[in-house]
Amino acid sequence: MPSPVDALMTFSMGIVSGLLGGMLGLGGGVFLVPFLILGLGLKFQAAAAISLFAVIATSSAVTAARAGRDLINLRLGMVLEVATAAGGLTGGLTAQMLSSSTLQSLFSILALTIAIAVLRRPHDEILPQPANPGLLGGIYRDERTGTSFTYRVQRLPFGLAASFLAGNMSSLLGVGGGIIKVPVLVTWCGVPMRVAAATSALMIGVTAVSGGVIYLGRGALIYELAAAAIIGTQIGSAAGLRLSARTHTRKLKTMLSVVLIAVALLMLIRGS
């Protein structure tokens, strides 16, 4: 049974995780997992289980808030989710066979790789109107400037492969999959940052369910801490959505990269 102090700390970090996850479309798991491991000393599997259920809650809140603002590309999301869900099932099973130190090292390598990729490709690949968006593209309206853009999805096979990896890493590491999907969609597939974040928020909830059920069946979930994390992420994600609408895309990308590098270094130190 966790102490009230542990629950309060988890709630507080849930707010921070939800805030950053709501802004960047990552679901918050990439921030919550390191805290639960480094701050509370939980095993990786227990931290991942709590994080996945918090991701489900964050995904629901963010998706509902963005549903009527033409930010979610539903067609693209559903195509990529097929590959993501398949990866999620395999990741949840694989996680039961790996040690916590191995999982922490994988988490660090993944976070660092994605951070470097985002920093090297700082600009969205958006085609100005009246370009044809194609079957999976769409029209994106920048709320800050009021300008509309047409974007076309590029390198779809790469996006599908990355989505399978995202699903696998989501269940394996408890991070929701947005840590891979958002940078890949922005950096290689030509999707605007805010569209990528909103579409990722929709997908990560579905992905987290497939992995979360496996952890739940294995008895890895600590219910009291999961409840505290869910409530905290709900509060934080609401604030994150408001801040995201007022923050420049370049700043969002820089923030994403800096946070990923910091998390990767912390997890490498812990795992060594």
C-alpha positions, -999 to 999 in steps of 0.1 A, spaced: 0 0 0 16 33 -11 18 61 15 -2 94 12 30 112 4 37 89 -25 2 95 -38 5 133 -34 39 132 -52 24 111 -80 -6 135 -83 18 165 -85 40 149 -112 8 139 -130 -1 175 -134 34 183 -148 32 153 -171 -3 162 -183 8 198 -189 37 189 -211 19 159 -227 -11 181 -236 12 207 -252 33 183 -272 9 154 -279 30 128 -260 5 117 -235 27 125 -205 41 90 -201 76 100 -211 77 123 -181 57 102 -156 77 70 -160 111 85 -151 95 102 -120 79 70 -107 112 51 -112 137 78 -100 114 95 -74 95 67 -59 118 37 -67 91 17 -85 101 -12 -108 98 -3 -145 69 -26 -151 48 -10 -123 57 25 -135 48 16 -171 14 2 -160 5 34 -141 17 56 -170 -3 37 -196 -36 42 -177 -27 79 -172 -21 81 -209 -55 67 -217 -71 95 -195 -49 122 -211 -57 110 -246 -95 112 -239 -93 147 -225 -70 161 -253 -90 144 -281 -123 157 -268 -109 193 -265 -95 193 -300 -122 173 -319 -141 203 -332 -110 224 -342 -100 206 -374 -66 196 -358 -72 159 -357 -65 141 -390 -88 111 -384 -81 93 -417 -43 94 -411 -47 85 -375 -68 54 -382 -44 42 -409 -14 45 -386 -33 31 -356 -36 -3 -374 2 -7 -373 4 9 -338 -21 -15 -322 -2 -45 -336 30 -31 -321 13 -24 -288 3 -61 -283 38 -74 -290 54 -48 -267 32 -56 -237 42 -92 -240 79 -85 -245 81 -62 -215 74 -91 -192 106 -109 -204 131 -80 -200 148 -66 -169 141 -31 -156 177 -20 -164 173 -31 -200 140 -13 -203 155 19 -189 184 17 -213 160 13 -243 140 42 -230 170 65 -229 183 55 -263 149 61 -278 144 95 -262 179 107 -272 175 96 -308 142 113 -313 154 145 -296 184 147 -320 161 141 -350 138 169 -340 166 194 -335 181 186 -369 149 192 -387 134 223 -371 108 233 -397 74 219 -406 71 207 -442 39 224 -451 28 230 -487 11 264 -493 -24 264 -507 -38 255 -532 -16 223 -533 -35 191 -534 -35 175 -500 -39 140 -513 -59 111 -497 -45 115 -462 -35 151 -461 -57 181 -451 -60 218 -444 -45 232 -413 -54 266 -399 -29 283 -376 -49 297 -347 -21 322 -339 -19 338 -373 -53 328 -389 -34 315 -419 -45 282 -436 -21 257 -451 -25 226 -471 -3 197 -461 4 164 -479 14 133 -460 48 121 -472 67 88 -467 36 68 -455 55 35 -455 80 50 -431 52 64 -410 36 29 -408 69 13 -397 74 40 -371 39 36 -359 45 -2 -353 76 7 -334 57 34 -315 31 9 -304 58 -16 -294 77 10 -274 44 23 -259 35 -10 -242 72 -19 -236 81 14 -219 47 28 -209 51 61 -229 20 62 -250 38 61 -284 36 99 -289 73 102 -282 79 85 -316 48 95 -335 49 133 -331 85 137 -341 82 113 -370 50 129 -384 66 164 -381 101 156 -392 96 130 -420 59 129 -429 54 167 -434 25 170 -409 22 204 -390 33 202 -354 -2 209 -339 -19 185 -363 7 158 -354 2 164 -317 -36 163 -319 -37 132 -341 -11 115 -318 -33 123 -288 -61 104 -304 -40 74 -313 -20 70 -280 -52 63 -260 -61 34 -283 -25 21 -282 -23 24 -244 -54 2 -239 -38 -27 -257 -7 -26 -235 -24 -16 -203 -47 -46 -203 -16 -69 -204 0 -51 -174 -33 -52 -155 -37 -90 -161 -1 -95 -148 -9 -76 -116 16 -49 -122 -8 -19 -116 -7 -1 -83 -43 13 -82 -39 41 -57 -10 56 -76 -27 51 -109 -57 70 -96 -35 99 -84 -17 100 -117 -49 100 -137 -64 129 -118 -32 149 -120 -28 144 -157 -64 154 -164 -57 188 -146 -24 193 -164 -36 184 -199 -63 210 -197 -37 237 -189 -14 223 -216 -40 227 -243 -45 263 -235 -7 270 -235 -2 251 -267 -26 273 -286 -5 304 -276 30 290 -281 50 292 -313 56 259 -331 94 264 -330 93 268 -292 72 236 -289 98 216 -309 127 230 -289 109 222 -256 102 187 -268 139 181 -277 152 196 -244 129 175 -223 137 143 -242 174 148 -238 171 155 -200 149 124 -195 173 102 -215 203 113 -194 184 108 -161 174 73 -172 209 64 -184 223 75 -150 197 54 -131 202 23 -153 240 23 -152 
